[in-house]
Amino acid sequence: MTQPPATTLPGLCAALGDPMRWEILTRLGEGPLSASALARVLPVSRQAIGKHLDVLREVGLVAPEQRGREVVYLAAGARLGALARELDRIGRSWETRLLRIKDLAERTDGDGE
């Protein structure tokens, strides 16, 4: 099975579908952290953290920043905001559809059938 392109909504969702990547992103939302700092607070190795960060960086959800000899990662607010807006748009679309279905069902019930 092929992976969706990283730049698409399915690619972003695939990246976030892993619970550890979600946890990493949540931690980075609280502030920048290095891979080593993340490995100290999460139950996986530094190498695993690095692989997860690579996936998140590839889809644009985190950005590395050199600070002296250390690289820290930051959550990419603009990309996360765009993702949130797209998911909100999809949610509103479904709500509209469900309201139409409800309206149709109520009209059918009111016909005395």
PAKE-792843 format. One record per atom (N, C-alpha, C, O): x, z, y; atom name; residue in three letters; residue number from 1. Coordinates in steps of 0.1 Angstrom, whole numbers, plus 5000, padded with zeros to 4 digits. Atoms other than C-alpha are relative to their C-alpha. Layout:
<recs>
    c1    c3    c2  at   aa    i
     X     Z     Y  CA  ALA  NUM
...
</recs>
This chain:
<recs>
    c1    c3    c2  at   aa    i
  5008  5000  4988   N  MET    1
  5000  5000  5000  CA  MET    1
  5009  5000  5012   C  MET    1
  5018  5008  5013   O  MET    1
  4992  5001  4988   N  THR    2
  5014  4990  5034  CA  THR    2
  4995  5010  5010   C  THR    2
  4983  5014  5011   O  THR    2
  5003  4990  4989   N  GLN    3
  5015  5014  5064  CA  GLN    3
  4994  4992  5012   C  GLN    3
  4999  4981  5014   O  GLN    3
  5005  5006  4988   N  PRO    4
  4995  5005  5095  CA  PRO    4
  5011  5000  5011   C  PRO    4
  5020  5009  5011   O  PRO    4
  4989  5000  4989   N  PRO    5
  5017  4994  5125  CA  PRO    5
  4999  5013  5008   C  PRO    5
  4988  5018  5011   O  PRO    5
  4999  4987  4993   N  ALA    6
  5029  5025  5144  CA  ALA    6
  4993  5000  5013   C  ALA    6
  4989  5010  5018   O  ALA    6
  5006  5001  4986   N  THR    7
  5015  5012  5177  CA  THR    7
  4985  5000  5000   C  THR    7
  4979  5000  5011   O  THR    7
  5015  5001  5001   N  THR    8
  4979  5011  5165  CA  THR    8
  4994  5014  4998   C  THR    8
  5001  5024  4994   O  THR    8
  5007  4987  5002   N  LEU    9
  4953  5039  5164  CA  LEU    9
  5001  5004  4985   C  LEU    9
  5004  5016  4982   O  LEU    9
  4998  4996  5014   N  PRO   10
  4954  5038  5125  CA  PRO   10
  5015  5005  4998   C  PRO   10
  5017  5014  4990   O  PRO   10
  4987  4996  5001   N  GLY   11
  4992  5041  5128  CA  GLY   11
  5002  5015  5005   C  GLY   11
  5009  5023  4999   O  GLY   11
  4999  4986  4994   N  LEU   12
  4989  5072  5150  CA  LEU   12
  4993  5010  4991   C  LEU   12
  4999  5021  4988   O  LEU   12
  5008  4991  5009   N  CYS   13
  4963  5087  5127  CA  CYS   13
  5008  5002  4987   C  CYS   13
  5008  5013  4981   O  CYS   13
  4992  4998  5012   N  ALA   14
  4985  5081  5097  CA  ALA   14
  5012  5009  5002   C  ALA   14
  5015  5018  4993   O  ALA   14
  4989  4990  4997   N  ALA   15
  5014  5099  5114  CA  ALA   15
  4995  5014  5001   C  ALA   15
  5002  5023  4997   O  ALA   15
  5006  4987  4998   N  LEU   16
  4991  5128  5122  CA  LEU   16
  4993  5005  4987   C  LEU   16
  4989  5017  4987   O  LEU   16
  5007  4997  5012   N  GLY   17
  4976  5128  5087  CA  GLY   17
  5008  5010  4992   C  GLY   17
  5002  5016  4982   O  GLY   17
  4991  4991  5007   N  ASP   18
  5005  5149  5074  CA  ASP   18
  4999  5014  5007   C  ASP   18
  5002  5015  5019   O  ASP   18
  5002  4987  4994   N  PRO   19
  4998  5187  5079  CA  PRO   19
  5013  5005  5007   C  PRO   19
  5012  5012  5017   O  PRO   19
  4988  4995  4994   N  MET   20
  5035  5194  5087  CA  MET   20
  5003  4993  5013   C  MET   20
  5007  4999  5023   O  MET   20
  4998  5007  4987   N  ARG   21
  5037  5167  5114  CA  ARG   21
  4990  5005  5010   C  ARG   21
  4993  5007  5022   O  ARG   21
  5010  4994  4990   N  TRP   22
  5005  5181  5129  CA  TRP   22
  5005  5014  5005   C  TRP   22
  5004  5017  5017   O  TRP   22
  4995  4987  4996   N  GLU   23
  5021  5216  5129  CA  GLU   23
  5012  4998  5010   C  GLU   23
  5013  5006  5019   O  GLU   23
  4989  5003  4991   N  ILE   24
  5053  5202  5145  CA  ILE   24
  4995  4996  5013   C  ILE   24
  5000  5001  5024   O  ILE   24
  5005  5004  4987   N  LEU   25
  5033  5185  5172  CA  LEU   25
  4993  5011  5007   C  LEU   25
  4994  5012  5019   O  LEU   25
  5006  4988  4994   N  THR   26
  5013  5217  5178  CA  THR   26
  5011  5009  5006   C  THR   26
  5009  5013  5018   O  THR   26
  4989  4992  4995   N  ARG   27
  5046  5236  5182  CA  ARG   27
  5006  4994  5013   C  ARG   27
  5009  5001  5022   O  ARG   27
  4994  5007  4988   N  LEU   28
  5060  5210  5206  CA  LEU   28
  4991  5000  5012   C  LEU   28
  4995  4999  5023   O  LEU   28
  5010  4999  4989   N  GLY   29
  5028  5212  5226  CA  GLY   29
  5002  5012  5008   C  GLY   29
  4998  5013  5020   O  GLY   29
  4998  4987  4993   N  GLU   30
  5038  5247  5235  CA  GLU   30
  5013  5000  5008   C  GLU   30
  5016  5008  5016   O  GLU   30
  4988  5001  4993   N  GLY   31
  5072  5236  5247  CA  GLY   31
  5011  4992  4991   C  GLY   31
  5009  4992  4979   O  GLY   31
  4990  5007  5007   N  PRO   32
  5103  5216  5238  CA  PRO   32
  5008  5008  4990   C  PRO   32
  5011  5020  4993   O  PRO   32
  4992  4993  5010   N  LEU   33
  5122  5226  5206  CA  LEU   33
  5009  4990  4993   C  LEU   33
  5007  4978  4992   O  LEU   33
  4991  5008  5008   N  SER   34
  5151  5213  5186  CA  SER   34
  4996  5000  4986   C  SER   34
  4987  5008  4982   O  SER   34
  5004  5000  5014   N  ALA   35
  5148  5203  5150  CA  ALA   35
  5005  5013  4993   C  ALA   35
  4998  5017  4984   O  ALA   35
  4995  4988  5006   N  SER   36
  5169  5233  5141  CA  SER   36
  4990  5012  5003   C  SER   36
  4987  5020  4994   O  SER   36
  5010  4990  4996   N  ALA   37
  5145  5256  5160  CA  ALA   37
  4987  4999  4992   C  ALA   37
  4981  5009  4988   O  ALA   37
  5013  5002  5008   N  LEU   38
  5115  5241  5142  CA  LEU   38
  5002  5004  4986   C  LEU   38
  4994  5010  4980   O  LEU   38
  4997  4997  5014   N  ALA   39
  5132  5245  5109  CA  ALA   39
  5001  5015  4998   C  ALA   39
  4998  5020  4987   O  ALA   39
  5000  4986  5001   N  ARG   40
  5136  5282  5116  CA  ARG   40
  4987  5006  4999   C  ARG   40
  4985  5017  4993   O  ARG   40
  5013  4994  5000   N  VAL   41
  5099  5288  5121  CA  VAL   41
  4990  4993  4991   C  VAL   41
  4979  4998  4989   O  VAL   41
  5008  5007  5009   N  LEU   42
  5085  5263  5096  CA  LEU   42
  5005  5000  4986   C  LEU   42
  5018  5001  4984   O  LEU   42
  4995  4999  5014   N  PRO   43
  5087  5264  5058  CA  PRO   43
  5005  4988  4994   C  PRO   43
  5003  4985  4982   O  PRO   43
  4994  5012  5005   N  VAL   44
  5106  5232  5054  CA  VAL   44
  5015  4999  5005   C  VAL   44
  5018  5006  5014   O  VAL   44
  4986  5001  4996   N  SER   45
  5143  5222  5056  CA  SER   45
  5002  4992  5013   C  SER   45
  4993  4985  5018   O  SER   45
  4996  5007  4988   N  ARG   46
  5160  5209  5087  CA  ARG   46
  4999  4985  4998   C  ARG   46
  4995  4977  5007   O  ARG   46
  5000  5014  5003   N  GLN   47
  5163  5175  5070  CA  GLN   47
  4986  4995  5000   C  GLN   47
  4983  4984  5004   O  GLN   47
  5015  5003  5001   N  ALA   48
  5125  5174  5063  CA  ALA   48
  4995  4999  5015   C  ALA   48
  4987  4990  5018   O  ALA   48
  5004  5000  4986   N  ILE   49
  5119  5183  5100  CA  ILE   49
  5005  4987  5007   C  ILE   49
  4997  4981  5014   O  ILE   49
  4994  5013  4994   N  GLY   50
  5142  5154  5110  CA  GLY   50
  4992  4988  4996   C  GLY   50
  4989  4979  5005   O  GLY   50
  5008  5012  5005   N  LYS   51
  5122  5129  5089  CA  LYS   51
  4986  5000  5007   C  LYS   51
  4981  4990  5011   O  LYS   51
  5013  4999  4994   N  HIS   52
  5089  5142  5103  CA  HIS   52
  5001  4996  5015   C  HIS   52
  4992  4989  5020   O  HIS   52
  4998  5003  4986   N  LEU   53
  5102  5140  5139  CA  LEU   53
  5003  4985  5002   C  LEU   53
  4998  4979  5012   O  LEU   53
  4998  5014  4999   N  ASP   54
  5114  5104  5132  CA  ASP   54
  4986  4992  5000   C  ASP   54
  4984  4983  5007   O  ASP   54
  5013  5007  5001   N  VAL   55
  5078  5094  5122  CA  VAL   55
  4993  5002  5013   C  VAL   55
  4987  4993  5019   O  VAL   55
  5008  4997  4987   N  LEU   56
  5063  5111  5153  CA  LEU   56
  5007  4993  5012   C  LEU   56
  4999  4988  5021   O  LEU   56
  4993  5007  4990   N  ARG   57
  5090  5095  5175  CA  ARG   57
  4996  4985  4999   C  ARG   57
  4994  4978  5009   O  ARG   57
  5003  5014  5002   N  GLU   58
  5083  5061  5160  CA  GLU   58
  4986  4996  5005   C  GLU   58
  4984  4985  5010   O  GLU   58
  5013  5004  4994   N  VAL   59
  5046  5062  5170  CA  VAL   59
  4998  5005  5014   C  VAL   59
  4987  5003  5020   O  VAL   59
  5001  4996  4986   N  GLY   60
  5054  5076  5204  CA  GLY   60
  4994  5013  5003   C  GLY   60
  4990  5016  5015   O  GLY   60
  5007  4987  4997   N  LEU   61
  5040  5111  5200  CA  LEU   61
  5010  5011  5004   C  LEU   61
  5006  5021  5009   O  LEU   61
  4990  4991  4995   N  VAL   62
  5073  5129  5206  CA  VAL   62
  5012  4992  5006   C  VAL   62
  5014  4980  5002   O  VAL   62
  4989  5007  4994   N  ALA   63
  5103  5120  5227  CA  ALA   63
  5012  5010  4999   C  ALA   63
  5011  5022  5003   O  ALA   63
  4988  4992  5000   N  PRO   64
  5139  5133  5222  CA  PRO   64
  5006  5001  5014   C  PRO   64
  5005  4991  5022   O  PRO   64
  4993  4999  4987   N  GLU   65
  5158  5146  5252  CA  GLU   65
  5013  5008  4997   C  GLU   65
  5013  5019  4991   O  GLU   65
  4987  4994  5002   N  GLN   66
  5195  5154  5252  CA  GLN   66
  5002  5011  5010   C  GLN   66
  5000  5009  5022   O  GLN   66
  4997  4988  4991   N  ARG   67
  5203  5189  5266  CA  ARG   67
  5013  5006  4996   C  ARG   67
  5014  5014  4987   O  ARG   67
  4986  4996  5004   N  GLY   68
  5240  5194  5265  CA  GLY   68
  5003  4995  4987   C  GLY   68
  5002  4982  4985   O  GLY   68
  4997  5005  5013   N  ARG   69
  5250  5192  5229  CA  ARG   69
  4988  5000  4990   C  ARG   69
  4989  4996  4979   O  ARG   69
  5012  4998  5009   N  GLU   70
  5215  5198  5216  CA  GLU   70
  4989  4989  5004   C  GLU   70
  4988  4985  5016   O  GLU   70
  5011  5009  4998   N  VAL   71
  5186  5173  5212  CA  VAL   71
  4987  5008  4998   C  VAL   71
  4985  5014  4988   O  VAL   71
  5013  4994  5001   N  VAL   72
  5152  5188  5219  CA  VAL   72
  4989  4989  5000   C  VAL   72
  4991  4978  5005   O  VAL   72
  5011  5010  5000   N  TYR   73
  5119  5171  5213  CA  TYR   73
  4988  5005  5008   C  TYR   73
  4985  5017  5008   O  TYR   73
  5011  4996  4992   N  LEU   74
  5089  5171  5236  CA  LEU   74
  4988  4992  4995   C  LEU   74
  4989  4980  4991   O  LEU   74
  5012  5008  5003   N  ALA   75
  5053  5161  5229  CA  ALA   75
  4998  4990  5011   C  ALA   75
  4999  4994  5023   O  ALA   75
  5002  5011  4990   N  ALA   76
  5045  5128  5247  CA  ALA   76
  4986  5001  5005   C  ALA   76
  4977  4995  4999   O  ALA   76
  5013  4998  4995   N  GLY   77
  5016  5138  5268  CA  GLY   77
  4992  4988  5003   C  GLY   77
  4980  4987  5000   O  GLY   77
  5008  5012  4996   N  ALA   78
  5006  5103  5280  CA  ALA   78
  4995  4994  4987   C  ALA   78
  4983  4989  4987   O  ALA   78
  5004  5006  5013   N  ARG   79
  5005  5090  5244  CA  ARG   79
  4989  5008  4993   C  ARG   79
  4979  5003  4988   O  ARG   79
  5010  4991  5006   N  LEU   80
  4985  5120  5232  CA  LEU   80
  4987  4999  5008   C  LEU   80
  4976  4999  5003   O  LEU   80
  5012  5002  4992   N  GLY   81
  4961  5116  5262  CA  GLY   81
  4993  4987  4996   C  GLY   81
  4981  4987  4996   O  GLY   81
  5007  5013  5003   N  ALA   82
  4955  5080  5253  CA  ALA   82
  4993  5001  4986   C  ALA   82
  4983  4995  4984   O  ALA   82
  5006  4998  5013   N  LEU   83
  4949  5090  5217  CA  LEU   83
  4987  5008  5001   C  LEU   83
  4977  5004  4995   O  LEU   83
  5012  4991  4998   N  ALA   84
  4924  5117  5228  CA  ALA   84
  4989  4992  5006   C  ALA   84
  4977  4993  5002   O  ALA   84
  5010  5008  4994   N  ARG   85
  4906  5092  5250  CA  ARG   85
  4994  4990  4990   C  ARG   85
  4981  4988  4990   O  ARG   85
  5005  5010  5010   N  GLU   86
  4903  5066  5222  CA  GLU   86
  4991  5007  4990   C  GLU   86
  4980  5002  4986   O  GLU   86
  5008  4993  5010   N  LEU   87
  4890  5092  5197  CA  LEU   87
  4987  5005  5007   C  LEU   87
  4976  5005  5000   O  LEU   87
  5012  4997  4993   N  ASP   88
  4865  5104  5224  CA  ASP   88
  4991  4988  5001   C  ASP   88
  4979  4990  4999   O  ASP   88
  5008  5012  4999   N  ARG   89
  4853  5069  5229  CA  ARG   89
  4993  4997  4987   C  ARG   89
  4981  4993  4987   O  ARG   89
  5006  5003  5013   N  ILE   90
  4848  5064  5192  CA  ILE   90
  4989  5010  4997   C  ILE   90
  4978  5007  4992   O  ILE   90
  5010  4990  5002   N  GLY   91
  4829  5097  5190  CA  GLY   91
  4988  4998  5008   C  GLY   91
  4976  4999  5003   O  GLY   91
  5012  5003  4992   N  ARG   92
  4806  5088  5219  CA  ARG   92
  4992  4988  4994   C  ARG   92
  4980  4988  4994   O  ARG   92
  5007  5012  5006   N  SER   93
  4799  5054  5202  CA  SER   93
  4992  5004  4988   C  SER   93
  4980  5000  4986   O  SER   93
  5008  4995  5012   N  TRP   94
  4788  5072  5170  CA  TRP   94
  4988  5008  5004   C  TRP   94
  4978  5007  4999   O  TRP   94
  5011  4992  4995   N  GLU   95
  4767  5096  5190  CA  GLU   95
  4988  4991  5004   C  GLU   95
  4977  4994  5002   O  GLU   95
  5010  5009  4995   N  THR   96
  4749  5067  5206  CA  THR   96
  4993  4993  4988   C  THR   96
  4981  4992  4988   O  THR   96
  5006  5006  5012   N  ARG   97
  4743  5050  5172  CA  ARG   97
  4991  5010  4993   C  ARG   97
  4980  5006  4989   O  ARG   97
  5008  4990  5007   N  LEU   98
  4730  5082  5157  CA  LEU   98
  4987  5003  5008   C  LEU   98
  4976  5005  5002   O  LEU   98
  5012  4998  4992   N  LEU   99
  4706  5087  5186  CA  LEU   99
  4990  4989  4999   C  LEU   99
  4978  4991  4998   O  LEU   99
  5008  5011  5002   N  ARG  100
  4693  5052  5181  CA  ARG  100
  4993  5001  4987   C  ARG  100
  4981  4998  4985   O  ARG  100
  5006  4999  5013   N  ILE  101
  4687  5058  5144  CA  ILE  101
  4990  5011  5000   C  ILE  101
  4979  5009  4994   O  ILE  101
  5009  4989  4999   N  LYS  102
  4670  5091  5152  CA  LYS  102
  4987  4995  5007   C  LYS  102
  4976  4998  5002   O  LYS  102
  5011  5006  4993   N  ASP  103
  4648  5073  5177  CA  ASP  103
  4991  4991  4992   C  ASP  103
  4979  4992  4992   O  ASP  103
  5007  5009  5009   N  LEU  104
  4639  5046  5152  CA  LEU  104
  4992  5008  4989   C  LEU  104
  4981  5004  4986   O  LEU  104
  5007  4992  5011   N  ALA  105
  4631  5072  5125  CA  ALA  105
  4988  5007  5005   C  ALA  105
  4978  5008  4999   O  ALA  105
  5011  4992  4995   N  GLU  106
  4609  5092  5148  CA  GLU  106
  4988  4990  5004   C  GLU  106
  4977  4994  5002   O  GLU  106
  5010  5010  4997   N  ARG  107
  4590  5060  5159  CA  ARG  107
  4993  4996  4987   C  ARG  107
  4981  4994  4987   O  ARG  107
  5005  5004  5013   N  THR  108
  4585  5050  5123  CA  THR  108
  4991  5011  4995   C  THR  108
  4980  5009  4989   O  THR  108
  5008  4989  5005   N  ASP  109
  4572  5085  5114  CA  ASP  109
  4987  5002  5008   C  ASP  109
  4977  5006  5003   O  ASP  109
  5012  4999  4991   N  GLY  110
  4548  5084  5144  CA  GLY  110
  4990  4989  4998   C  GLY  110
  4979  4990  5004   O  GLY  110
  5010  5011  5002   N  ASP  111
  4531  5052  5131  CA  ASP  111
  4989  5004  4991   C  ASP  111
  4981  4995  4988   O  ASP  111
  5010  4996  5009   N  GLY  112
  4510  5072  5107  CA  GLY  112
  5002  4996  4986   C  GLY  112
  4993  4996  4978   O  GLY  112
  4997  5004  5014   N  GLU  113
  4527  5060  5076  CA  GLU  113
  5001  5011  4991   C  GLU  113
  5004  5009  4979   O  GLU  113
</recs>
